[in-house]
Amino acid sequence: MFGRTAWENDDHMSGESTEPEAKTIDDVTLIDKRPRPLLKFILAFGIGSFFFLFPIEWNGQTTIPLDVVVSQIQESFPTFVELFTFALIVAGGVLTTLSMLHYREIVTFDRATVERLELDYWQTSSIFWAFRVVGILLAIPILLGTGPAWLFNDGTSGIVWGALLLTIALVIPIGAVFVNLLAELGGLQFVGTLSQPVMRPLFNLPGRAALDSAASWLGSFSIGYYLTRNVFDRGGYNKRDVFVICTCFATGNLGTVGAIAAVLDILHVFPIVVFLYLLSVLVTAVILVRMPPLSTVPDEYVAEPDPEPEFSGSVGDYIRFAFNEAVRTAEKGESIPRSAVIGLIDGMKLTAMMVGTILTIAMSAMLLNEYTSLFAVLSTPLVPVLSAFGIPDPQTAATGLILGGAEMFIGATFAVGSDLLTKVFVVIVVSSQAIFFAASAPMMVDMFDDIPIRFRDLFVLFVLRTVLLIPITAGLIHAARIAGLL
């Protein structure tokens, strides 16, 4: 292990040990597998896993059921989706305003109102208060379809509203239903226990972090964040765990990578792209977790620490122990319908908290890209570097990587018209960057303000990830080409 263990105690937790308890199968009191909790775990894990993790063929593409559900709702009820998104933006801006007025003692609400509206949940900094309010001002003309021409360009609101916000507004609440089934009814304990032998030595993370990563890769980074926040609030992660998971594993989801591959006409090599993409993410994570700023994030908790027991034994022992912990958790948990409803409500609250911020920041980034040459200028120093690594169209690739820092889809699709090797390189690097300042970055900063995750740290990590990903990905694609795979 490098540095302190994930469960080491900190000053603010003085007197309470957070070291994980080491166990073998002989130390475990195996619970009686009563039919009700056993069935609850199996159903919850099966339903949640199916919607997040089960690949299916749909309209000629490999995706997951959650993506199909979201797509069908968007296609069948477009007006409802727009109104729902707008309602979330307004709710987030209004409730944040009421919260800020109350806690700054400008307007005082009685205790019943504060609790009913959960005003403490909506507290934030002045800048994010402004972002959420500006989000309402931007959403009104977009929804009404009237306003300045720059607002309705395909490269501005066409992407931010049409491709980004309308998806996030559905993905998080619907995905939260299934996240809650996995997180609250045993799935987290099951996957976490089985993943310990890999996650702890390679990434210094609890095994349960593997589920967050899978949720991001097979669902979306927003779903990964939601699951991470859920576990963090229950004491299952410390601040360093959260920072590492969000910036190293919540990368582009496979559905989006597939959509980009379709746009770039490289679906015929998609399995190779996915394999190289996941490999680049894992190699980069192994390096980054041992470097500042990630290695210096304190191992502090915001709730009573709930360490994941360390377990040693055979493969069979691991499976038995994982199953035992999962059923034990399911027995204590809510019913499946109630867990689903709780997840839906939590997902809607979380979405309302973020969509205004995302709209404001994403529109700013897209306007800079559409009406200035800023990103082209910023990409210039990368051109000789990419050329040295044998990327055939270095100028296109460099601009795509810089644009990827704003929004993954835009950065990757900038490579349209280039050769196969450049397309694959750009798709892999941009999808692996994890930090997109038009979407994931503001979401992280807003959602994890109590860590805090700050923009300056994210910028440093974005640069470090890009610097590492360039040689790693270049080496992988050249090896794949030599092997005749590309």
JOBELQUI-V17494 format. One record per backbone hydrogen bond with DSSP energy under -1.0 kcal/mol. CO is the residue of the C=O (numbers start at 1). NH is the residue of the N-H. If there is no record, write none. Layout:
<<CO | NH> <CO | NH>>
This chain:
<<5 | 8> <10 | 13> <11 | 14> <13 | 16> <23 | 312> <24 | 27> <28 | 30> <32 | 34> <34 | 38> <35 | 39> <36 | 40> <37 | 41> <38 | 42> <39 | 43> <40 | 44> <41 | 45> <42 | 46> <43 | 47> <44 | 48> <45 | 49> <46 | 50> <47 | 51> <48 | 52> <49 | 53> <51 | 66> <56 | 63> <58 | 61> <61 | 58> <63 | 56> <64 | 68> <65 | 69> <66 | 70> <67 | 71> <68 | 72> <69 | 73> <70 | 74> <71 | 75> <72 | 76> <73 | 77> <77 | 81> <78 | 82> <79 | 83> <80 | 84> <81 | 85> <82 | 86> <83 | 87> <84 | 88> <85 | 89> <86 | 90> <87 | 91> <88 | 92> <89 | 93> <90 | 94> <91 | 95> <92 | 96> <93 | 97> <94 | 98> <95 | 99> <96 | 100> <97 | 101> <98 | 102> <99 | 103> <100 | 104> <101 | 106> <101 | 107> <102 | 105> <110 | 114> <111 | 115> <112 | 116> <113 | 117> <114 | 119> <118 | 121> <125 | 129> <126 | 130> <127 | 131> <128 | 132> <129 | 133> <130 | 134> <131 | 135> <132 | 136> <133 | 137> <134 | 138> <135 | 139> <136 | 140> <138 | 142> <139 | 143> <140 | 144> <141 | 145> <141 | 146> <148 | 151> <149 | 152> <153 | 156> <153 | 158> <156 | 160> <157 | 161> <157 | 162> <159 | 163> <159 | 164> <160 | 165> <161 | 166> <164 | 168> <165 | 169> <167 | 170> <167 | 171> <168 | 172> <170 | 174> <171 | 175> <172 | 176> <175 | 179> <176 | 180> <177 | 181> <178 | 182> <179 | 183> <180 | 184> <182 | 188> <186 | 190> <187 | 191> <188 | 192> <189 | 193> <190 | 194> <191 | 195> <195 | 198> <195 | 199> <196 | 200> <198 | 202> <199 | 203> <199 | 205> <200 | 204> <206 | 209> <207 | 210> <208 | 211> <209 | 213> <210 | 214> <211 | 215> <212 | 216> <213 | 217> <214 | 218> <215 | 219> <215 | 220> <217 | 254> <220 | 224> <221 | 225> <222 | 226> <223 | 227> <224 | 228> <225 | 229> <226 | 230> <227 | 231> <228 | 232> <229 | 233> <231 | 236> <232 | 235> <235 | 306> <238 | 242> <239 | 243> <240 | 244> <241 | 245> <242 | 246> <243 | 247> <244 | 248> <245 | 249> <245 | 250> <249 | 251> <253 | 257> <254 | 258> <255 | 259> <256 | 260> <257 | 261> <258 | 262> <259 | 263> <260 | 264> <261 | 266> <266 | 269> <267 | 270> <269 | 273> <270 | 274> <271 | 275> <272 | 276> <273 | 277> <274 | 278> <275 | 279> <276 | 280> <277 | 281> <278 | 282> <279 | 283> <280 | 284> <281 | 285> <282 | 286> <283 | 287> <284 | 288> <285 | 289> <287 | 290> <288 | 291> <291 | 295> <294 | 297> <298 | 300> <300 | 239> <310 | 23> <314 | 318> <315 | 319> <316 | 320> <317 | 321> <318 | 322> <319 | 323> <320 | 324> <321 | 325> <322 | 326> <323 | 327> <324 | 328> <325 | 329> <326 | 330> <327 | 331> <328 | 332> <329 | 333> <335 | 339> <336 | 340> <337 | 341> <338 | 342> <339 | 343> <340 | 344> <341 | 345> <342 | 346> <343 | 347> <344 | 348> <345 | 349> <346 | 350> <347 | 351> <348 | 352> <349 | 353> <350 | 354> <351 | 355> <354 | 358> <355 | 359> <356 | 360> <357 | 361> <358 | 362> <359 | 363> <360 | 364> <361 | 365> <362 | 366> <363 | 367> <364 | 368> <365 | 369> <366 | 370> <367 | 371> <368 | 372> <373 | 377> <374 | 378> <375 | 379> <377 | 380> <379 | 382> <380 | 383> <382 | 386> <383 | 387> <384 | 388> <385 | 389> <386 | 391> <387 | 390> <393 | 397> <394 | 398> <395 | 399> <396 | 400> <397 | 401> <398 | 402> <399 | 403> <400 | 404> <402 | 405> <403 | 406> <403 | 407> <405 | 437> <406 | 438> <407 | 411> <408 | 412> <409 | 413> <412 | 415> <413 | 416> <415 | 418> <419 | 423> <420 | 424> <421 | 425> <422 | 426> <423 | 427> <424 | 428> <425 | 429> <426 | 430> <427 | 431> <428 | 432> <431 | 252> <433 | 435> <436 | 439> <436 | 441> <439 | 443> <440 | 444> <441 | 445> <442 | 446> <443 | 447> <444 | 448> <448 | 451> <448 | 453> <454 | 458> <455 | 459> <456 | 460> <457 | 461> <458 | 462> <459 | 463> <460 | 464> <461 | 465> <462 | 466> <463 | 467> <464 | 468> <465 | 469> <466 | 470> <468 | 472> <469 | 473> <470 | 474> <471 | 475> <472 | 476> <473 | 477> <474 | 478> <475 | 479> <476 | 480> <477 | 481> <478 | 482> <479 | 483> <480 | 485> <481 | 484>>
